[in-house]
């Protein structure tokens, strides 16, 4: 049953990412950003890597088409390569379309594309500061003492100390609890200023 749930979640994520790719291509506004909200982009560290992966994938596609003498195998590899290119684009598009959001009511919505989302109510924020770190591991890691790292390009730039533990859902559906949240924002000082009640506006970041 667990495998079925994970498969369904992965399929749902792919569909939502594909929808984000369409919105990105049509230059639609970011999702989940209402009037009075402030959007904070986080795609800066991964943009160059994404274009690099796409270039490698395109070179590989051309090379395989020239080297594989069997039409059926070449066609199958072409389908897989096109799917890989679209998957990378969809992942990035989902991140552009789903930035972090500081809502008008003071709550913070921390996101990573369609893979992660955590809402922090205003009364759960104990303190927030700019702090650049380079955590090891996957996109989402949680230490034994409840420190959640949501790294982009292997780095985080904002550290949020919570007044109380908050539950969240990992990308594959497992549940965990955090007492401290460290995440990346392209303009961390602006995000911190808004969360502290300042007037600085966090940009949406590169697309």
N, C-alpha and C positions, 0 to 999 in steps of 0.2 A: 504493500500500500504506500509505503514511503516513497518508493521509486516512482510510482504513478503520480503522486502529488508533486514530486520534483519535476517530472516530465511535463505535467500540466502547467506548472509555474514557468518553466523555461519556454514553453510554447506561447504562453500569454505574454511573456516579456518580449519575445520576438515580434509578436503582432503589434504590441504597443510601440516598440522601437521602429517598426516599419511605418506606422502611422506618423511618428515623429519625423521620420525621413521625408515623408510627403509634405508635412507642415513646413519643414526647413526649406525644402526645395521651392515651396510656394511663398517663402518669406513671411510666414504667419508670425504673430507675436508669441512670446513665451507662454507656456501653459501654466495655469495656476497663479498668475500674477494679477491681482485685482487692483481696483482704484485705491490709492493710498499705500499700496505695498511697495517694497523696494526689492528688486531682483539683484542677485549677486552671482556673476558667472564664475566658473571654476575650470573651464576647459583649457586654459592657457598652457599648462605643462604637457598636455597630451596632444595638442594640435599638430606639432611638428612630427611627433611619433606616428600619428594617424596618416599624415600625408606620406611619410616614409614607408609605412606598411602598404599603402595603396600603390606606390610606385613599384615596390618589390613584387607585389601580386600581379601587376600588369606586365612587368618584365617576364615573370614566370609563365604567365599565360601565353605570351607570344613565343617564348622559347619552347614550351611544350608543344604548341601547335606545329612548330617547325621540326621538332625532333621525333614526335610519336608518329610512326607510320600507319597505325591502325585507326581508321576513321571512327569506329565506335568508341574506342578508348579515348581518342582525342576529344570527341564530343562530350564524353562523361567528365573529363578533366576540365573542359571549358565551363560546363555547368557548375562544377564545384568551385572553380576560381571566381566566376561571376557571383556566386552565392557568397563567397568569402569577402569579396569587395563590398557587396551590398551590406553585409553584416557589420563590417567595420564602419561604413558610412552611417548606418542606422544607429550604432552605439554612440557615435559622436553627435549625431543629430539629436538623439534623445537627451544628451547632456546639455546641448545648447538650448533645446526647447524646454528643459526642466531645470532652471537655475535654482540656487538657494533663494529663499524668499523670507524677508523680514516683513511680517504682516502689519497692517495698520494697528492691530490690537497689541502689538509688541511681541507676539509669538514668532518663533523662528522655525522655518521648514527647511531642514537639511536634506539634500537629495543628491543622488548620482544617477542620472538618466532614469530608466525604468527599473533599475536594480535595487535602489535603496531609497528609503524615505523615513525621516524621523521628525516629528513635530515636538518642539520644546515650548511649553507654555511660558508666559512671562514670569509667573511666580516660581518657575523651576530654574531660573537663571540666577546663580549665586554670583558669578563673576565671569568676565570675558576679557581676553587679552590677545594681542598679536604675538604669535610665537611660532617660528618656523622650525619644523622637525622633519626628520627623514626616517619614518618607521619602516621596519622590515616586514615582509609578508605580503599578503593578498590585499585586495581592495578594501575589505572590511576585516579588521582584527580587533579582538577584545582581550585584554589582559585579565589575569585572575582577580585583580583589584578593581575591575570595572572600568578600565580606560578604553574607550572606543576610538580607534583610528580609522578615519575614512580618507584614505590617501589618494591623490590624483598625481600621476607622474612620480610616485614615490615620495610625496611630500604633503605636509599639512602646514597651514599658516595661522589658524585660529584655534585657540584653546578655550573651551567653554566648561567651566566648573558648574555642576548642577547642585541645586539646593536639596534635591531628592533624587533617588534613582529613577530612571525611566526605562521602560521596556521597549524593545524594537525588534524588527524582523530582519534576519540576514537575507542576502540575495536568493538563497535556495530555500527559504521558508523557515529555517530554524529560529527559535526565539532566544533572546539574550537580554541582559540588563546592563545599563551604563550609569556610572557616577560622574564620569568626565568624558567630554566629546572633543576630539581634535579633528578638524576638517580643513580642507583647502578652499580658499577664495582667492580669485585673481587680485583683488584689492582688499586685503584683510583689514587695513586701517579704516576704510570706509565702512565695512561691515561692523567692526567693533564700535565705531562712532554711532552708528544707527542703533545698535543694541543698547548702548549706554544712554540713548536719548538725545543724541546729537542730531545735526541737520545734514551731515554729509550723506550723499546718495551713492550707493554701491552700484557700479556699472554692471551691465550684463555680461561683459567679457567678450572675447573674440568668438566668432562663429565660423 
